[in-house]
Each structure stands twice: as structure tokens, then as C-alpha cells.
């Protein structure tokens, strides 16, 4: 379990995590130390996951991390070719 981040699904090839709003997917500079990628890798004891895709810092939602090189390559190719079905839901308050 990554502190404060629900794990939706995991196996030996990938992790699906529910990133909270306000957290970066990856560190944007050397001063950032609590991106989701960094938290997952610290939890696993070293650089063990590959970010397959990203969502904005202020956006919450599901993210896929590859745990193996083969899974990372396959998933990255699927996202690049837009063969992954993605659904977006937005909630707005006010005008």
C-alpha cells in the first residue's frame, strides 16, 4: 500500500493507482520529492516502476505503472497508438 494512494489493481506486471488531486505523477524538478512515481518506488524499495502515462497534478484519476520492462514497452505503445480506452469525467461547481 502506498500511503494515501489507493491501489486499484496490481499484479507482477503492472499497478493501477488512484492518484489524488494535487500530486504530481512524476517529479518536475530535483526539488520535488513526493511525486506518485517517487512514492511508489520508495514503497517498493527502489526504482521498480515505469510511468506509462501521466495526468495533470491537479487532476485525480487512475494511473498505470509498469513493473516490468516488457509491460512498460507494451503499455507505452498502446497509449502512443491510442488503443487504450480512456474515459474522463468532470465535476464542476458554479458557472
C-alpha positions in Angstrom: 0.0 0.0 0.0 1.3 3.4 -1.0 0.5 5.9 1.8 -2.6 8.0 0.9 -2.9 6.4 -2.6 -5.4 3.6 -3.2 -4.1 0.7 -5.2 -7.0 -0.3 -7.6 -5.2 -3.3 -9.1 -1.8 -4.9 -9.2 0.0 -7.9 -10.4 3.5 -8.9 -11.3 3.3 -6.7 -14.5 1.5 -3.5 -13.5 0.0 -1.3 -10.8 -3.1 0.8 -11.2 -3.3 3.6 -8.6 -5.9 6.3 -7.9 -3.8 9.5 -7.9 -5.2 12.2 -5.7 -5.6 15.8 -7.0 -2.6 17.9 -6.1 0.1 15.2 -6.5 2.4 15.1 -9.5 2.7 11.9 -11.5 6.4 12.4 -11.9 8.8 14.9 -10.3 9.1 18.1 -12.4 12.5 19.1 -10.9 15.1 18.0 -8.4 13.3 19.7 -5.5 10.1 17.6 -5.7 10.3 14.5 -3.6 6.7 13.3 -3.3 5.5 12.6 -6.8 3.5 9.4 -7.2 6.3 7.7 -9.1 8.7 8.5 -6.3 6.3 7.3 -3.6 5.7 4.0 -5.4 9.4 3.4 -6.0 10.2 4.2 -2.3 7.4 1.8 -1.3 8.9 -1.0 -3.5 12.4 -0.3 -2.3 14.0 1.2 -5.4 13.3 2.2 -9.0 10.9 -0.6 -9.9 8.1 1.0 -11.9 7.8 2.9 -15.2 5.3 5.6 -15.7 3.2 4.6 -18.7 1.1 7.8 -18.9 0.5 11.0 -16.9 -2.3 13.2 -15.7 -2.1 16.8 -14.6 -1.1 17.5 -11.0 -4.5 19.0 -10.1 -6.3 16.1 -11.7 -7.3 12.9 -9.8 -7.7 9.6 -11.5 -6.3 6.2 -12.4 -2.7 5.8 -13.5 -1.0 2.7 -14.8 2.6 1.9 -13.8 4.6 -0.9 -15.4 6.5 -3.2 -13.1 8.5 -4.9 -15.9 10.3 -3.7 -19.0 8.1 -5.8 -21.3 4.9 -4.4 -19.7 6.2 -0.9 -20.0 7.0 -1.2 -23.6 3.7 -2.8 -24.5 1.6 -0.4 -22.5 3.5 2.7 -23.7 2.9 1.5 -27.3 -0.8 1.1 -26.6 -1.1 4.6 -25.2 1.0 6.0 -28.1 -1.3 4.4 -30.6 -4.4 5.5 -28.7 -5.7 1.9 -28.5 -6.3 2.2 -24.8 -9.9 3.2 -24.0 -9.9 6.2 -21.6 -13.0 7.8 -20.1 -12.9 11.2 -18.5 -15.5 12.5 -16.0 -15.6 16.1 -14.8 -17.4 17.7 -11.9 -17.9 21.4 -11.9 -19.4 23.7 -9.3 -20.7 27.1 -10.1 -20.9 28.8 -13.5 
